[in-house]
Amino acid sequence: MLFNPLMKLGLAGLLLVCGATFAMSDNKNYAYQLQLKNCGGYYLNAIKLQKKKSGSSSWSTVQDFGFQEKDMTNGHSWCIDISSFGFKSGDQARLKAYIDSGNTVNCDGTNYGGTSDQKSRRSMKMAGTTLNNNDCRTKSYAYPLSSKCSSNGTRKYEGACS
């Protein structure tokens, strides 16, 4: 579920963010899981978890997940548990994906490819996962970024995202 950008969470919640549009919990559904879905079948060079502290204007990298899986196939999702990365109430979190030949793209519900000729191509999206409603918490995964999850996002791209 997507909510208005820049909305703050309650004391018990964490902000669920991906790029410029924030997919996050409300004060009843505490978001500790990020779910990233590849809608375009892109090759990924790296994925970084970034944090912006409350009151700050800059993003810092919390974790570089590197090359967990080079080819994230069309429609494949990754679940990322951010509960152990020290996020506090009011902090923002986002994923930054490095695709193809090093182009970067923010993986949210509105941003598109990293180069000018990709503006019409949807590359990544964030699903609105929460502790109360997601598949990420109900399965065990060998690696933090290699998991297949269902998605409750909305916009479709070539039948890959639902």
N, C-alpha and C positions, 0 to 999 in steps of 0.2 A: 504494500500500500504506500503510495507517495503522499507526502504531506507538504505543506507550504515550506519553501526554503527559509533557512535561518531561524526556524522555530526551536526553542530551547526545550530540553527535557526536564522532567522532574528529578528530584534528588536521587532516586533509585535507578534511573535509566541512563542509557548511553545513546549518543547520537549515532545514527546509522547513515553514512554519507558515501556518495560516490560522485566525485566531480562537483559540478555546479548545482545540480539538483539533488536535494537530500531525501533519501528514503530512510526513514527512521521510525523509532517507536514513539508511542505516546506514553503517558504516565501509567498506563495499565498494561502495556506490552513492552517489556524491557528488552531492547535489542542488543544482544551480545554476539550475534552471528551475522556476518556479512556473506551474502550469496552473490557471486559473480557469474553471469551466464554469457557465453560467447554466441552472439546472434549472427555473426558473419563468417564463422569458420576460419578466423585469423590464426596465424602463427604468433605465439607470444614469446618474446624474448625475456621478459621479467615482469613481475607484479610487485609493487611496493605498497605497504600499508603506511599511510601518513596520518599525522595528528596535528590539529591546531588547538592549542590551549585556549580556554575561555579568556576573552579579552585580547588575544593576540591576533595579528593580521597575517602571520606567516605559517607555512606548513613545514613540518620536519618529518623525515622518514623514521618510522619506528622499527620497521622490519622490511628487509629486502628478501622476498621469497625466491628470487632467482629463477632457475630453470627446473622447476618441479615437473612440468610437463610442457614440452615444446609445442606440440600440436594439440590445441584444445579444439576438438571437433565441433562442428556446427550444432548448437543446441546443448552442448555439454556445460555443466555448471561446476563451480568450486564453492565449497563452504569454508569459511574462515572464522574461527572462534577468536574474538578479540578480547575476551574477558581477562586474559593474563597479561595484557600489554599496558596496564596502568591508566586506563582512561577514567576520568572523573566526571562528575556531573557538569554539564556545560561544555565539555570538550567535544571537538568534532573529529570524526574519522573518515577517511576516504581511501579508495584503492586507486592507484595509478598504474595503468597497464602500458607496457612497452611492446609495440606490435611490429610485425614485418621487419623492415630494415632499420629499426631503432626509432621509428616515429612513435610519439606518445599520444595517448588518448585517455581522457577521463571516462571511466566506465559508468556513466549514469544513464538516466532515462531520456535525456535530450541531446547529449553531445554526440558528435559523429567522428568520422575518421580523422587521422592526424595530418593529412596533407590536403592541399586544395582540391585535388581531383577525387577525393574521397568524401566530399561534403554530403553527397546523397547516400552514402553507404553507412548503415548502422553497424557499429562494431561490437559494443558491449552494453550490457545493462545490469542494473542492480535490482534484485528482487527484494521486496519488503519483508525480510524474515525477522521473526521475533522469537523470544523464548517460548511464547505460547502458541506459535503457529509457524513451524518450519520443519523440514526433514533433516536439517543439519544436525540437530541434537539427538536424533533417534538412531543414528548409525555410527559405526566406528570406522575410521579411515587411517590408512597407513601413513599418509603424509598430509600436512595441513592444507595443501592445495590440490589434492587429487581425490575428488569425490563427486559423485553424480547426485544431484539434488533435483527435486521437482521445483517448479517456479510458480509464484503467484503474481507475477508481473502482468502487465496489460497489453502493451503494444507488440504487434507481430512483425517479423521480418522473414520473408520467404518461408513461412511456416515453422521457423526455428524456435521462436519465442512465444510463450503463451501466458 
